[in-house]
């Protein structure tokens, strides 16, 4: 399933039954956005019962970011993506070009 976030930074997915036993959230790759959550598997019952927050990634471009939410409500998965300004896009390009 593919969904784009709204202006509020939220993407809503409607998952039909039968529900899968686990979920993966994979941020779309774009030059302007940088995934700041580790890729991980979330158990569906836990997501439905209490919601989950993805583990923050320890990448240089993800340091010192702020977030409106560090908690999740039942049925929510919270992941972090940093919108990069032109200077950070350039730094990302250089980092990926020289460090793979």
TIMI-2910 file (N, C-alpha, C, CB; in pm, 1 decimal, decimal comma, always signed):
<rs>
+----------+----------+----------+----------+----------+----------+----------+----------+----------+----------+----------+----------+------+
!      n_x !      n_y !      n_z !     ca_x !     ca_y !     ca_z !      c_x !      c_y !      c_z !     cb_x !     cb_y !     cb_z ! resn !
+----------+----------+----------+----------+----------+----------+----------+----------+----------+----------+----------+----------+------+
!    +83,5 !   -116,7 !     +0,0 !     +0,0 !     +0,0 !     +0,0 !    +88,6 !   +123,8 !     +0,0 !    -95,3 !     -0,7 !   +120,5 !  Unk !
!    +51,9 !   +220,8 !    -74,9 !   +128,2 !   +344,0 !    -85,8 !    +36,2 !   +460,1 !    -51,2 !   +189,1 !   +360,7 !   -228,6 !  Unk !
!    +85,8 !   +549,6 !    +31,1 !     +6,2 !   +664,9 !    +71,5 !    +98,4 !   +783,0 !    +93,5 !    -75,7 !   +634,6 !   +199,3 !  Unk !
!    +56,7 !   +899,1 !    +51,4 !   +134,4 !  +1021,0 !    +71,3 !    +79,8 !  +1094,1 !   +193,7 !   +129,5 !  +1112,4 !    -55,4 !  Unk !
!   +170,6 !  +1155,4 !   +269,4 !   +126,5 !  +1229,1 !   +387,7 !    +55,0 !  +1356,7 !   +347,2 !   +245,5 !  +1261,6 !   +478,8 !  Unk !
!    -35,6 !  +1399,5 !   +432,6 !   -104,4 !  +1526,1 !   +413,4 !    -18,7 !  +1639,7 !   +464,9 !   -240,3 !  +1525,6 !   +483,4 !  Unk !
!    -72,0 !  +1759,5 !   +463,5 !     +2,9 !  +1875,5 !   +511,7 !    +32,0 !  +1866,2 !   +660,6 !    -73,7 !  +2003,4 !   +482,3 !  Unk !
!    -43,7 !  +1784,7 !   +731,4 !    -20,2 !  +1765,3 !   +874,6 !    +83,6 !  +1657,0 !   +902,2 !   -150,3 !  +1730,0 !   +944,0 !  Unk !
!   +140,4 !  +1596,8 !   +796,8 !   +242,2 !  +1493,6 !   +813,5 !   +187,7 !  +1356,4 !   +843,8 !   +334,5 !  +1532,5 !   +920,8 !  Unk !
!    +58,1 !  +1336,6 !   +827,1 !     -5,7 !  +1209,7 !   +860,6 !    -50,7 !  +1138,7 !   +733,2 !   -125,8 !  +1232,2 !   +955,4 !  Unk !
!    -23,0 !  +1010,1 !   +726,8 !    -74,7 !   +924,4 !   +619,8 !   -164,1 !   +820,6 !   +685,0 !    +41,6 !   +856,5 !   +537,1 !  Unk !
!   -283,3 !   +802,3 !   +632,4 !   -379,3 !   +708,2 !   +689,4 !   -393,9 !   +590,3 !   +593,8 !   -517,6 !   +776,8 !   +715,7 !  Unk !
!   -381,5 !   +470,8 !   +650,3 !   -397,4 !   +347,6 !   +573,6 !   -515,6 !   +270,1 !   +629,0 !   -268,1 !   +261,6 !   +577,6 !  Unk !
!   -597,5 !   +218,6 !   +544,0 !   -707,7 !   +131,7 !   +582,4 !   -669,5 !     -9,7 !   +540,3 !   -843,9 !   +177,3 !   +516,7 !  Unk !
!   -650,6 !    -96,7 !   +638,4 !   -608,5 !   -234,6 !   +611,4 !   -731,0 !   -323,1 !   +621,2 !   -496,5 !   -281,9 !   +710,9 !  Unk !
!   -757,5 !   -399,3 !   +514,9 !   -875,1 !   -485,7 !   +514,1 !   -846,0 !   -617,5 !   +585,6 !   -920,9 !   -512,4 !   +369,9 !  Unk !
!   -950,7 !   -685,8 !   +620,7 !   -937,4 !   -816,1 !   +687,1 !   -921,9 !   -923,7 !   +581,2 !  -1060,2 !   -846,1 !   +778,6 !  Unk !
!   -856,7 !  -1032,0 !   +611,6 !   -792,4 !  -1061,0 !   +738,8 !   -665,9 !   -977,1 !   +755,5 !   -759,2 !  -1210,2 !   +749,2 !  Unk !
!   -642,4 !   -932,4 !   +877,4 !   -526,0 !   -848,9 !   +905,8 !   -398,3 !   -932,2 !   +901,8 !   -540,8 !   -780,3 !  +1042,7 !  Unk !
!   -290,9 !   -875,8 !   +850,5 !   -163,0 !   -947,8 !   +852,8 !   -111,3 !   -956,0 !   +996,6 !    -58,0 !   -877,7 !   +760,7 !  Unk !
!    -30,5 !  -1056,9 !  +1028,5 !    +21,3 !  -1069,2 !  +1165,1 !   +121,1 !   -959,2 !  +1201,5 !    +86,9 !  -1204,1 !  +1182,5 !  Unk !
!   +185,1 !   -899,5 !  +1101,3 !   +281,2 !   -793,4 !  +1129,0 !   +279,5 !   -692,3 !  +1014,3 !   +423,9 !   -851,8 !  +1149,0 !  Unk !
!   +335,9 !   -575,3 !  +1043,6 !   +339,4 !   -465,0 !   +947,6 !   +480,8 !   -411,8 !   +935,2 !   +243,2 !   -352,3 !   +989,5 !  Unk !
!   +514,6 !   -365,3 !   +815,7 !   +640,1 !   -294,4 !   +790,6 !   +602,8 !   -157,6 !   +736,3 !   +733,9 !   -373,3 !   +690,0 !  Unk !
!   +671,0 !    -54,7 !   +780,8 !   +652,0 !    +79,3 !   +726,5 !   +782,2 !   +116,9 !   +658,0 !   +612,5 !   +183,9 !   +838,6 !  Unk !
!   +774,8 !   +136,6 !   +527,7 !   +892,8 !   +171,1 !   +448,8 !   +873,7 !   +309,6 !   +390,4 !   +918,3 !    +66,9 !   +336,4 !  Unk !
!   +947,1 !   +408,6 !   +439,4 !   +932,7 !   +543,8 !   +384,2 !   +976,7 !   +546,9 !   +238,3 !  +1014,6 !   +645,4 !   +466,7 !  Unk !
!   +903,0 !   +622,5 !   +158,9 !   +940,3 !   +638,9 !    +18,4 !  +1073,4 !   +711,4 !    +10,9 !   +830,8 !   +716,3 !    -60,5 !  Unk !
!  +1153,8 !   +673,8 !    -86,1 !  +1286,0 !   +735,2 !   -102,1 !  +1272,1 !   +858,8 !   -190,0 !  +1388,6 !   +634,3 !   -163,8 !  Unk !
!  +1311,8 !   +970,4 !   -136,3 !  +1314,4 !  +1093,1 !   -215,4 !  +1432,9 !  +1176,9 !   -170,0 !  +1180,7 !  +1172,9 !   -201,3 !  Unk !
!  +1480,3 !  +1262,6 !   -255,5 !  +1594,8 !  +1346,8 !   -222,2 !  +1559,0 !  +1448,6 !   -114,2 !  +1645,9 !  +1418,7 !   -347,3 !  Unk !
!  +1432,5 !  +1490,0 !   -108,8 !  +1390,7 !  +1593,0 !    -14,3 !  +1357,6 !  +1538,2 !   +124,3 !  +1271,7 !  +1665,7 !    -68,7 !  Unk !
!  +1334,1 !  +1408,9 !   +135,9 !  +1297,0 !  +1349,0 !   +264,1 !  +1400,6 !  +1245,8 !   +305,1 !  +1157,1 !  +1284,6 !   +256,2 !  Unk !
!  +1420,7 !  +1233,5 !   +435,3 !  +1518,8 !  +1138,4 !   +486,1 !  +1454,3 !  +1058,1 !   +598,3 !  +1647,8 !  +1211,0 !   +535,9 !  Unk !
!  +1453,5 !   +927,9 !   +584,3 !  +1392,7 !   +840,6 !   +685,1 !  +1477,3 !   +841,2 !   +811,5 !  +1377,1 !   +696,3 !   +631,1 !  Unk !
!  +1416,2 !   +878,0 !   +921,8 !  +1486,8 !   +885,3 !  +1049,9 !  +1434,3 !   +782,0 !  +1148,8 !  +1474,0 !  +1025,1 !  +1109,4 !  Unk !
!  +1374,8 !   +676,1 !  +1098,4 !  +1327,9 !   +565,2 !  +1179,9 !  +1391,5 !   +438,0 !  +1125,9 !  +1171,5 !   +555,6 !  +1179,5 !  Unk !
!  +1440,3 !   +354,5 !  +1216,8 !  +1498,8 !   +227,3 !  +1174,8 !  +1392,3 !   +141,4 !  +1108,3 !  +1561,4 !   +152,8 !  +1295,1 !  Unk !
!  +1431,5 !    +67,0 !  +1004,2 !  +1338,6 !    -24,5 !   +941,7 !  +1312,2 !   -138,1 !  +1040,2 !  +1394,1 !    -78,0 !   +805,6 !  Unk !
!  +1186,4 !   -162,9 !  +1070,6 !  +1153,7 !   -265,1 !  +1168,0 !  +1013,8 !   -319,9 !  +1142,6 !  +1164,6 !   -209,2 !  +1309,9 !  Unk !
!   +987,7 !   -431,7 !  +1203,6 !   +859,6 !   -499,4 !  +1191,3 !   +775,9 !   -467,4 !  +1315,4 !   +878,9 !   -653,8 !  +1174,0 !  Unk !
!   +647,5 !   -439,2 !  +1294,2 !   +555,6 !   -410,8 !  +1404,2 !   +450,0 !   -520,4 !  +1408,5 !   +489,6 !   -270,0 !  +1388,1 !  Unk !
!   +421,9 !   -570,2 !  +1526,2 !   +319,6 !   -673,5 !  +1542,4 !   +181,5 !   -608,3 !  +1539,1 !   +340,3 !   -752,3 !  +1675,5 !  Unk !
!    +94,1 !   -658,1 !  +1452,7 !    -39,1 !   -600,5 !  +1434,3 !   -119,4 !   -592,1 !  +1564,3 !   -115,8 !   -681,9 !  +1333,0 !  Unk !
!   -122,8 !   -698,3 !  +1647,4 !   -200,7 !   -686,1 !  +1772,6 !   -152,2 !   -571,3 !  +1862,7 !   -193,7 !   -817,6 !  +1850,6 !  Unk !
!    -20,3 !   -549,9 !  +1867,6 !    +33,8 !   -440,8 !  +1949,4 !     -5,7 !   -305,3 !  +1891,6 !   +187,0 !   -451,5 !  +1959,3 !  Unk !
!     -2,0 !   -292,6 !  +1758,7 !    -42,2 !   -167,8 !  +1693,2 !   -187,9 !   -137,6 !  +1726,1 !    -21,7 !   -176,6 !  +1539,3 !  Unk !
!   -273,7 !   -238,8 !  +1715,9 !   -415,4 !   -217,4 !  +1741,7 !   -444,1 !   -189,0 !  +1889,0 !   -494,6 !   -338,0 !  +1696,5 !  Unk !
!   -371,3 !   -254,7 !  +1977,8 !   -396,9 !   -242,3 !  +2121,7 !   -348,0 !   -108,6 !  +2178,1 !   -329,8 !   -357,1 !  +2196,5 !  Unk !
!   -224,9 !    -68,0 !  +2145,0 !   -169,3 !    +51,9 !  +2208,3 !   -100,0 !   +147,1 !  +2113,0 !    -73,6 !    +12,1 !  +2313,5 !  Unk !
!    -77,0 !   +106,3 !  +1988,8 !     -0,6 !   +188,1 !  +1895,5 !   +147,8 !   +171,2 !  +1921,0 !    -40,4 !   +335,9 !  +1906,9 !  Unk !
!   +230,6 !   +201,9 !  +1822,1 !   +375,3 !   +187,0 !  +1836,5 !   +446,9 !   +307,2 !  +1776,3 !   +423,6 !    +56,7 !  +1769,8 !  Unk !
!   +565,4 !   +334,2 !  +1831,4 !   +653,5 !   +439,6 !  +1780,1 !   +779,7 !   +371,6 !  +1731,1 !   +685,8 !   +548,8 !  +1889,8 !  Unk !
!   +819,0 !   +398,6 !  +1607,1 !   +940,2 !   +339,9 !  +1551,9 !  +1064,3 !   +386,3 !  +1624,2 !   +951,7 !   +372,4 !  +1406,2 !  Unk !
!  +1166,6 !   +302,5 !  +1622,2 !  +1293,8 !   +337,1 !  +1685,0 !  +1367,8 !   +440,2 !  +1600,3 !  +1380,9 !   +211,1 !  +1704,9 !  Unk !
!  +1411,6 !   +550,9 !  +1661,0 !  +1484,7 !   +653,1 !  +1585,8 !  +1616,8 !   +598,5 !  +1530,2 !  +1511,7 !   +774,8 !  +1675,1 !  Unk !
!  +1649,0 !   +637,5 !  +1409,2 !  +1775,6 !   +598,9 !  +1347,0 !  +1884,5 !   +695,3 !  +1390,2 !  +1763,3 !   +596,0 !  +1192,7 !  Unk !
!  +2006,0 !   +646,5 !  +1395,6 !  +2119,0 !   +730,0 !  +1438,0 !  +2200,7 !   +771,2 !  +1315,7 !  +2208,6 !   +654,4 !  +1540,8 !  Unk !
!  +2139,3 !   +846,4 !  +1226,3 !  +2207,3 !   +898,1 !  +1109,0 !  +2238,6 !  +1045,1 !  +1132,9 !  +2121,2 !   +878,8 !   +980,6 !  Unk !
!  +2349,1 !  +1095,9 !  +1077,8 !  +2383,5 !  +1237,4 !  +1099,7 !  +2271,4 !  +1334,5 !  +1062,8 !  +2506,4 !  +1272,1 !  +1020,1 !  Unk !
!  +2198,1 !  +1306,8 !   +955,3 !  +2091,7 !  +1398,4 !   +914,0 !  +1968,5 !  +1390,9 !  +1003,4 !  +2051,9 !  +1369,4 !   +771,7 !  Unk !
!  +1965,4 !  +1294,7 !  +1094,0 !  +1849,0 !  +1277,5 !  +1181,2 !  +1870,7 !  +1334,4 !  +1319,7 !  +1814,0 !  +1131,8 !  +1192,2 !  Unk !
!  +1986,7 !  +1385,3 !  +1346,4 !  +2013,8 !  +1440,8 !  +1478,9 !  +1948,8 !  +1578,1 !  +1492,0 !  +2166,0 !  +1450,3 !  +1504,3 !  Unk !
!  +1910,7 !  +1609,7 !  +1614,5 !  +1853,7 !  +1741,0 !  +1647,8 !  +1722,8 !  +1771,9 !  +1575,3 !  +1953,5 !  +1848,4 !  +1616,1 !  Unk !
!  +1641,4 !  +1671,5 !  +1550,9 !  +1511,2 !  +1699,6 !  +1492,1 !  +1407,5 !  +1708,0 !  +1603,9 !  +1472,2 !  +1590,7 !  +1387,6 !  Unk !
!  +1297,0 !  +1771,1 !  +1575,0 !  +1188,9 !  +1781,1 !  +1671,6 !  +1066,8 !  +1713,0 !  +1614,0 !  +1158,4 !  +1928,7 !  +1707,7 !  Unk !
!   +976,8 !  +1675,6 !  +1700,2 !   +857,0 !  +1607,0 !  +1656,5 !   +738,2 !  +1653,4 !  +1738,8 !   +874,2 !  +1455,3 !  +1666,9 !  Unk !
!   +622,9 !  +1656,7 !  +1675,9 !   +501,3 !  +1693,9 !  +1746,3 !   +450,8 !  +1579,0 !  +1833,2 !   +393,7 !  +1736,4 !  +1647,1 !  Unk !
!   +489,0 !  +1456,0 !  +1799,7 !   +436,3 !  +1341,6 !  +1873,0 !   +545,2 !  +1239,0 !  +1899,5 !   +321,3 !  +1277,5 !  +1796,3 !  Unk !
!   +554,7 !  +1196,4 !  +2022,8 !   +645,0 !  +1085,9 !  +2055,4 !   +566,5 !   +969,4 !  +2113,0 !   +753,7 !  +1131,4 !  +2154,7 !  Unk !
!   +434,6 !   +976,7 !  +2104,4 !   +349,0 !   +868,1 !  +2150,1 !   +254,7 !   +829,7 !  +2037,7 !   +270,1 !   +908,3 !  +2277,4 !  Unk !
!   +201,9 !   +709,3 !  +2046,8 !   +107,0 !   +661,3 !  +1947,3 !    -21,8 !   +621,3 !  +2018,0 !   +165,7 !   +541,9 !  +1866,6 !  Unk !
!   -130,9 !   +639,4 !  +1951,0 !   -261,5 !   +597,3 !  +2000,3 !   -293,0 !   +459,7 !  +1942,4 !   -372,4 !   +700,9 !  +1962,5 !  Unk !
!   -389,0 !   +387,0 !  +1999,5 !   -425,2 !   +257,0 !  +1943,5 !   -453,2 !   +266,2 !  +1793,8 !   -547,1 !   +200,6 !  +2015,7 !  Unk !
!   -391,5 !   +175,6 !  +1719,4 !   -407,4 !   +172,2 !  +1575,0 !   -309,4 !   +258,5 !  +1498,3 !   -543,4 !   +213,3 !  +1540,5 !  Unk !
!   -217,5 !   +327,7 !  +1566,8 !   -122,5 !   +416,7 !  +1500,8 !    +19,5 !   +360,8 !  +1503,7 !   -125,3 !   +553,8 !  +1566,4 !  Unk !
!    +93,2 !   +387,8 !  +1396,3 !   +236,7 !   +363,4 !  +1389,9 !   +300,3 !   +499,0 !  +1361,7 !   +274,9 !   +254,9 !  +1279,1 !  Unk !
!   +389,3 !   +542,9 !  +1449,0 !   +456,2 !   +672,1 !  +1432,5 !   +599,0 !   +646,5 !  +1384,2 !   +455,8 !   +754,2 !  +1566,7 !  Unk !
!   +634,0 !   +704,5 !  +1270,4 !   +770,7 !   +698,4 !  +1218,5 !   +815,4 !   +841,0 !  +1188,6 !   +780,0 !   +607,6 !  +1089,9 !  Unk !
!   +945,6 !   +861,1 !  +1186,7 !  +1001,1 !   +994,5 !  +1167,6 !  +1069,2 !  +1006,2 !  +1032,2 !  +1099,7 !  +1027,6 !  +1279,1 !  Unk !
!  +1039,6 !  +1115,9 !   +965,3 !  +1103,4 !  +1149,8 !   +838,3 !  +1139,8 !  +1297,0 !   +847,0 !  +1009,3 !  +1119,6 !   +714,0 !  Unk !
!  +1260,9 !  +1327,7 !   +808,3 !  +1304,4 !  +1467,2 !   +812,3 !  +1299,0 !  +1527,2 !   +672,7 !  +1447,0 !  +1478,7 !   +870,5 !  Unk !
!  +1233,3 !  +1640,0 !   +661,2 !  +1229,9 !  +1715,9 !   +535,1 !  +1360,1 !  +1793,4 !   +528,0 !  +1103,6 !  +1812,9 !   +526,6 !  Unk !
!  +1434,7 !  +1775,0 !   +420,2 !  +1565,8 !  +1837,9 !   +406,7 !  +1556,0 !  +1968,0 !   +327,1 !  +1664,5 !  +1741,7 !   +339,1 !  Unk !
!  +1620,6 !  +2070,3 !   +379,1 !  +1629,1 !  +2195,4 !   +304,4 !  +1737,0 !  +2179,0 !   +196,2 !  +1661,7 !  +2316,9 !   +399,9 !  Unk !
!  +1752,3 !  +2274,7 !   +104,9 !  +1850,5 !  +2258,8 !     -3,6 !  +1993,5 !  +2231,5 !    +45,3 !  +1850,8 !  +2383,0 !    -89,4 !  Unk !
!  +2036,6 !  +2296,3 !   +152,6 !  +2171,7 !  +2274,1 !   +204,5 !  +2187,9 !  +2129,9 !   +252,7 !  +2202,4 !  +2372,6 !   +319,3 !  Unk !
!  +2088,5 !  +2078,4 !   +325,9 !  +2097,0 !  +1940,7 !   +374,8 !  +2084,7 !  +1839,1 !   +261,2 !  +1988,4 !  +1915,3 !   +478,9 !  Unk !
!  +2011,2 !  +1871,5 !   +157,8 !  +2005,5 !  +1782,6 !    +39,9 !  +2144,3 !  +1771,0 !    -22,6 !  +1902,8 !  +1835,8 !    -65,5 !  Unk !
!  +2213,8 !  +1884,7 !    -33,3 !  +2349,3 !  +1884,4 !    -88,0 !  +2442,2 !  +1802,1 !     -0,1 !  +2402,5 !  +2027,7 !   -101,7 !  Unk !
!  +2435,8 !  +1820,4 !   +132,7 !  +2518,4 !  +1742,0 !   +224,5 !  +2486,5 !  +1593,1 !   +213,1 !  +2497,7 !  +1789,6 !   +369,2 !  Unk !
!  +2359,0 !  +1560,5 !   +198,8 !  +2320,3 !  +1420,4 !   +182,2 !  +2380,4 !  +1363,4 !    +54,0 !  +2166,6 !  +1406,3 !   +180,2 !  Unk !
!  +2371,2 !  +1440,0 !    -53,9 !  +2427,7 !  +1395,9 !   -180,7 !  +2577,3 !  +1367,1 !   -166,7 !  +2403,8 !  +1501,5 !   -289,1 !  Unk !
!  +2650,5 !  +1459,0 !   -103,0 !  +2794,1 !  +1437,6 !    -84,0 !  +2822,2 !  +1315,7 !     +3,5 !  +2857,9 !  +1561,6 !    -22,0 !  Unk !
!  +2746,8 !  +1301,9 !   +111,1 !  +2766,1 !  +1187,3 !   +201,1 !  +2743,7 !  +1054,8 !   +127,2 !  +2670,5 !  +1197,2 !   +322,0 !  Unk !
!  +2634,7 !  +1047,1 !    +52,3 !  +2603,8 !   +922,6 !    -19,4 !  +2700,9 !   +897,6 !   -133,1 !  +2461,7 !   +926,3 !    -73,5 !  Unk !
!  +2750,5 !  +1005,2 !   -196,2 !  +2844,8 !   +988,7 !   -305,9 !  +2979,6 !   +934,2 !   -258,0 !  +2865,0 !  +1121,3 !   -377,1 !  Unk !
!  +3023,1 !   +976,9 !   -139,4 !  +3154,7 !   +936,8 !    -90,3 !  +3151,0 !   +823,9 !    +11,6 !  +3223,0 !  +1054,2 !    -30,0 !  Unk !
!  +3035,2 !   +794,7 !    +69,1 !  +3026,1 !   +690,6 !   +170,4 !  +2933,7 !   +575,0 !   +132,6 !  +2979,8 !   +750,5 !   +298,2 !  Unk !
!  +2879,5 !   +579,8 !    +14,5 !  +2793,3 !   +472,6 !    -32,4 !  +2661,3 !   +482,1 !    +24,6 !  +2848,7 !   +341,8 !     -2,7 !  Unk !
+----------+----------+----------+----------+----------+----------+----------+----------+----------+----------+----------+----------+------+
</rs>
